Amino acid sequence: MTEKLSETARGSLLGPLFEAGWAMVEGRDAICKTYKFANFVDAFGWMTKVAIWSEKWNHHPEWSNVYNKVEVVLTTHDVDGISALDAKLARKMDSLS
């Protein structure tokens, strides 16, 4: 079962993500990042790769795409906040970008 991250776990899991450009969403227990690509095809291709992992892990992002930009928000709705799944998916997104 997925659990909301403890304060201790937040430091170790989220710290490296913040260094990689992730940030807290104001007013929510969620993290966000904007990815920029060379063009729409590259952005959409990246989203497709992420979608495959998201489906495999049954953990789906909130995201939007406009041309070469993809804005992502990650939170775990089942626990009403950030879980280890969010950190895992964020790391995967970064590795695929």
Phi, psi and chi 1 to 4 in degrees:
 res  aa     phi    psi   chi1   chi2   chi3   chi4
   1 MET       -  137.5  170.8  142.6 -173.1      -
   2 THR   -77.7  139.7  -56.8      -      -      -
   3 GLU  -126.0  152.2  -64.0  179.2   -1.4      -
   4 LYS   -64.1  140.0 -167.1  171.5 -176.0  176.1
   5 LEU   -64.9  136.8  -73.7 -178.4      -      -
   6 SER   -74.5  166.7   67.2      -      -      -
   7 GLU   -61.2  -38.6  -71.5  -56.6  -43.2      -
   8 THR   -64.3  -47.1  -56.3      -      -      -
   9 ALA   -65.8  -32.8      -      -      -      -
  10 ARG   -58.7  -43.3  -77.5  172.8 -176.8  -95.0
  11 GLY   -61.0  -46.3      -      -      -      -
  12 SER   -76.2  -34.3   62.0      -      -      -
  13 LEU   -87.5  -36.6  -71.8  176.9      -      -
  14 LEU   -90.6  -27.7  -61.3 -177.6      -      -
  15 GLY   -51.3  -53.2      -      -      -      -
  16 PRO   -62.8  -31.0  -23.0   32.7      -      -
  17 LEU   -68.7  -40.2  -65.8  176.2      -      -
  18 PHE   -62.6  -37.6  -64.9  150.4      -      -
  19 GLU   -65.8  -25.7  -68.3  174.4   11.5      -
  20 ALA   -92.4   10.1      -      -      -      -
  21 GLY   104.3   -2.7      -      -      -      -
  22 TRP   -76.2  156.3  -71.8   86.2      -      -
  23 ALA  -145.7  161.1      -      -      -      -
  24 MET   -74.8  145.7  -67.8  -61.4  -62.3      -
  25 VAL   -85.5  129.3  174.7      -      -      -
  26 GLU   -64.3  129.0 -171.5  173.7  -28.8      -
  27 GLY    81.7    4.4      -      -      -      -
  28 ARG  -140.4  155.2  -71.0 -178.0   68.6 -173.2
  29 ASP   -90.5   79.0 -168.2   23.9      -      -
  30 ALA  -154.7  159.4      -      -      -      -
  31 ILE  -116.8  155.0   56.4  174.9      -      -
  32 CYS  -142.2  158.0   63.2      -      -      -
  33 LYS  -159.6  147.6 -175.6  171.8 -177.4  176.6
  34 THR  -110.8  126.3  -61.3      -      -      -
  35 TYR  -103.8  138.2  -68.6   89.7      -      -
  36 LYS  -121.2  135.5  -68.7 -174.3 -178.6  173.6
  37 PHE  -121.7  172.9  -61.1   90.2      -      -
  38 ALA   -66.2  -32.9      -      -      -      -
  39 ASN  -163.2 -179.7   53.1   50.1      -      -
  40 PHE   -63.6  -41.2  176.0   75.2      -      -
  41 VAL   -61.9  -42.4  171.4      -      -      -
  42 ASP   -65.2  -41.6  -71.8  -12.8      -      -
  43 ALA   -63.1  -46.1      -      -      -      -
  44 PHE   -68.7  -36.8 -161.9   86.0      -      -
  45 GLY   -61.8  -42.3      -      -      -      -
  46 TRP   -63.3  -43.4  175.8   82.0      -      -
  47 MET   -61.0  -37.9  -69.0  176.5   74.4      -
  48 THR   -64.1  -43.7  -59.1      -      -      -
  49 LYS   -61.3  -45.5  -68.0  175.4 -164.7  171.8
  50 VAL   -63.0  -40.1  171.2      -      -      -
  51 ALA   -59.4  -38.2      -      -      -      -
  52 ILE   -63.8  -46.0  -68.5  166.6      -      -
  53 TRP   -66.3  -39.8  -75.3   99.2      -      -
  54 SER   -60.2  -42.9  -63.5      -      -      -
  55 GLU   -67.7  -41.9 -168.9   65.0   18.5      -
  56 LYS   -59.3  -41.4  179.5  178.4  179.0  177.1
  57 TRP   -91.1   -1.6  -67.8  -22.6      -      -
  58 ASN    52.4   45.5 -166.4   30.4      -      -
  59 HIS  -143.2  112.7 -169.3   61.5      -      -
  60 HIS  -114.5  137.0  -54.8   89.1      -      -
  61 PRO   -79.7  159.8   30.6  -35.6      -      -
  62 GLU   -94.1  122.8  -61.7  172.6   15.4      -
  63 TRP  -152.2  160.9   58.0    8.1      -      -
  64 SER  -141.5  151.2   64.4      -      -      -
  65 ASN  -129.2  128.3  166.3 -120.3      -      -
  66 VAL  -132.1  113.8  176.5      -      -      -
  67 TYR    50.3 -105.7 -176.8   58.4      -      -
  68 ASN  -101.7   10.9   68.8  -25.5      -      -
  69 LYS  -118.0  134.3 -175.9  171.2   65.2  171.7
  70 VAL  -124.4  120.2 -179.1      -      -      -
  71 GLU  -100.2  127.7  -64.8  179.3   -1.0      -
  72 VAL  -121.0  138.6  177.4      -      -      -
  73 VAL  -126.5  132.1  172.9      -      -      -
  74 LEU  -120.8  130.6  -63.7  177.3      -      -
  75 THR  -158.2  159.7 -169.3      -      -      -
  76 THR  -106.7  106.5  -57.2      -      -      -
  77 HIS   -62.8  -32.5  -62.8  103.4      -      -
  78 ASP   -63.1  -26.7  -67.9  -15.2      -      -
  79 VAL  -113.6    4.1  -59.7      -      -      -
  80 ASP    56.4   45.5 -164.5   30.3      -      -
  81 GLY   169.6 -166.6      -      -      -      -
  82 ILE   -82.0  132.8  -59.5  170.4      -      -
  83 SER  -123.4  176.4   74.9      -      -      -
  84 ALA   -61.0  -27.8      -      -      -      -
  85 LEU   -61.8  -35.9  -74.5  171.2      -      -
  86 ASP   -67.1  -43.5  -61.3  -56.3      -      -
  87 ALA   -63.9  -41.5      -      -      -      -
  88 LYS   -61.6  -47.2 -179.3  179.2  177.8  179.8
  89 LEU   -67.8  -37.2 -173.4   55.1      -      -
  90 ALA   -62.1  -44.1      -      -      -      -
  91 ARG   -62.3  -41.0  -72.0 -169.8  -56.0  -89.0
  92 LYS   -64.2  -43.5  178.5   54.2   76.4  174.7
  93 MET   -58.5  -45.3  -71.1  176.4  161.6      -
  94 ASP   -62.7  -40.5  -75.6  -11.2      -      -
  95 SER   -68.2  -27.4   76.1      -      -      -
  96 LEU   -87.1  -13.3  -66.9  170.7      -      -
  97 SER   -83.2      -   68.8      -      -      -
